[in-house]
């Protein structure tokens, strides 16, 4: 009768904190709703320190590693010369690939919902923001109309997938593009609309793209009526809903993505305006900070 | 609303010659082959490193093993990453990072992961989950009796998955998992507060795992397993499985507990001043006189909690033992910053540098009870 069989309490597939209970969630959200005060003392729109390392990969033309909270993302920009597409002869090409290192892509259990976004999701959002919505001015990548253009490859590697992986990835892409050096070319005209390009021997003969207008992405989570940026894991689990917003310095919203945070309380339509307002001013703020720092770097 | 705090640091790692630098493959291989065999004169060993060239007459302890070379020479290698320690003839590698290994009497904070037939499975961050059996808890009614079939049916009512508990390690079972008990009113379910994880090796065994900062209304449970519970004192202590707070307090007072005196930091107004409570600041007075009508925690209490949390984070990052005194020292040193500013590396570094003298002086006194 005394059934002492324990189902082998192995702790090997344990995550750091498997989840938090209702009481903890209540305590967390009370502080945010009543006082706008998070558990670590931040206000709703405060980021943790963003650390950007420029030029970490010597073989890429531009690279940046961004560490934000528990997320760590490396973006590299690489160049090659291509023939532009028929429909857009005066535009360059942009390719984005997203990869994550082994430990982050591992899924212990299929039933368990993976916290945060998958690589595919990150890739899809980044592509929408930077390639399809014209986040990066592709006309700047044109060399000879209809014949030669730059193709810009962004390889994004997620070292650690924290909660703010989107924010970190967008900052990394922006910083990598800032770091990228486009060599100056001399175009040699040939017959039959064919042309050749010639590189200069001088490694310091390059131009850099103006990234002021390149958008940044902010992911916001909603707890009660309050929007939070750069959430912690606990806050993420408490959140009612989350959105990803991209905006550039002119307050243009490029992308919005709403996903339910697992709570029954979703995302109301009437807060949309407030959200857009908040996020675009936030993105603007990040943009101007980043540009100021990049200029002095 | 004031401007959001966005703190960006930019580090340019770019070398002046922007051309790509090729790493010579030979160099790498050569260097590796050389480093593998020779004993490295260094502080930290990584697995596979030669700890001792000629291990004849030495014994391999935890974290090291002997390997016999083709020429019959015996060398000792490290099996974990850590620092070497030698006890007479035994060589031990103390791992830098390790999971919590339980000992009898440890106070731990854990999370229920499973409700079993006669026991709960508790995640305490050890190699294996710990077990809290139904027989090892105090019933909510407080009466001491054998647990019946009825109690088994009601187990989820006492503790369910996801609940946090504080408990004591009663013993270690033969196959390596820990058996917990909560048979004291100090232990029980934890509600309304936040949990923080630190490296288990920093939370040493000793007295004072229950710390209460009465003046701030903040209460800490420093689990030996590296889980630290920070909660407002208003909901005094922990709620032992269904007892309401008032009754529990009364019972706790009745229970004869000789250590109780040491568990609390009793502070006078002067001492509170040292801690950062300004006399003119009303908030501390408010939080000291608790009323049940207020929400779980006032803003002042939350500020204290955030500061303590961030101080513990700094201690964790800087590899300083975490106990009552070190938290107090850092709390003291961090007064001129807002809690959120402590998240910035620059501010944290400054605070830590200022407190360093006190921190080390402290551990030299042997306050770190072992």
Interface residues (C-beta under 8 A of the other chain):
Chain A: X2 X3 X4 X6 X7 X9 X10 X11 X14 X16 X17 X18 X19 X20 X21 X22 X23 X24 X26 X27 X28 X30 X31 X34 X35 X36 X37 X38 X39 X40 X41 X42 X43 X44 X45 X46 X47 X48 X49 X50 X51 X52 X53 X54 X55 X56 X58 X59 X175 X179 X181 X203 X204 X229 X234 X282 X285 X286 X289 X290 X293 X294 X297
Chain B: X1 X2 X3 X4 X5 X6 X7 X8 X9 X10 X11 X12 X13 X14 X15 X18 X19 X20 X21 X111 X113 X114 X116 X117 X118 X119 X121 X123 X125 X126 X127 X128 X129 X130 X131 X162 X163 X164 X177 X191 X192 X193 X194 X195 X197 X295 X296 X297 X299 X302 X303 X305 X306 X307 X309 X310 X338 X339 X340 X342 X343 X344 X345
